[in-house]
Amino acid sequence: MNGNEELKAIREAIDRIDAHLIELLNKRMELALEAGRVKAAGGIPLFDSGREAEIYERLTEANPGPIADSSLRAIYREILSASRQVQEEKLLRDGK
């Protein structure tokens, strides 16, 4: 396999992983919507800084690398922000 073929194969593998990540992120957002529904029904605020701190701690402990913990935290900061956004949008749509 020459360099171009090898690079193409690597990029195809990355594309497959990206597709899987999108699938998993959307499943995560569906669960976030369910959590938001439960929170709304129970009068619980959508944002829980303690829960987010737990998530960051768990991720840091589980991270074998090579991604830096700071990069992983930045990625998850966006994921958690998107989770809150879908929860808030759902509440606005439902008039709650």
C-alpha positions in Angstrom: 0.0 0.0 0.0 1.5 3.4 -1.0 1.2 6.5 1.1 -1.9 7.8 -0.6 -3.7 4.5 -0.2 -2.7 4.3 3.4 -3.9 7.9 4.0 -7.2 7.1 2.3 -7.7 4.1 4.5 -7.0 6.0 7.6 -9.4 8.8 6.6 -12.1 6.2 5.9 -11.6 4.8 9.3 -11.9 8.3 10.8 -15.0 8.9 8.8 -16.6 5.7 10.2 -15.7 6.7 13.7 -17.2 10.2 13.1 -20.4 8.6 12.0 -20.5 6.5 15.1 -19.8 9.5 17.3 -22.7 11.4 15.7 -25.0 8.4 16.4 -23.8 8.2 20.0 -24.1 12.0 20.6 -27.7 11.9 19.3 -28.5 9.0 21.6 -26.9 11.0 24.5 -29.1 14.0 23.6 -32.2 11.8 23.6 -31.3 10.8 27.1 -30.6 14.4 28.0 -34.2 15.2 26.9 -35.5 12.5 29.1 -33.5 13.8 32.0 -34.8 17.3 31.3 -38.4 16.0 31.3 -37.8 14.4 34.7 -36.1 17.5 36.0 -39.0 19.7 34.8 -41.6 17.5 36.3 -39.8 17.5 39.6 -39.0 21.2 39.6 -35.3 20.5 39.4 -33.0 23.0 37.7 -31.6 21.9 34.4 -28.0 23.0 35.3 -26.3 21.0 38.1 -22.7 22.1 38.5 -22.1 19.2 40.9 -23.2 16.7 38.3 -21.0 18.3 35.7 -18.0 18.2 38.1 -18.7 14.4 38.6 -18.8 13.9 34.8 -15.5 15.7 34.3 -13.9 13.8 37.2 -15.1 10.4 35.8 -13.9 11.3 32.3 -10.5 12.3 33.5 -10.1 9.1 35.5 -11.2 7.0 32.5 -9.0 8.8 29.9 -6.1 6.6 28.9 -4.9 9.2 26.3 -3.5 10.3 24.0 -6.1 13.0 24.2 -5.2 15.5 26.9 -7.6 15.8 29.9 -8.0 19.5 29.1 -9.0 18.7 25.5 -11.5 16.1 26.7 -13.0 18.6 29.2 -13.3 21.2 26.4 -15.1 18.7 24.2 -17.5 17.7 27.0 -18.1 21.3 28.0 -19.6 21.6 24.5 -21.5 18.3 24.8 -23.0 19.3 28.1 -23.9 22.8 26.8 -25.7 21.1 23.8 -27.5 18.9 26.3 -28.8 21.9 28.2 -29.7 23.6 25.0 -31.9 20.7 23.8 -33.5 20.5 27.2 -34.2 24.2 27.3 -35.6 24.2 23.7 -37.9 21.3 24.6 -39.2 23.1 27.6 -39.9 26.2 25.6 -41.7 24.2 22.9 -43.8 22.5 25.5 -44.5 25.8 27.3 -43.0 24.8 30.6 
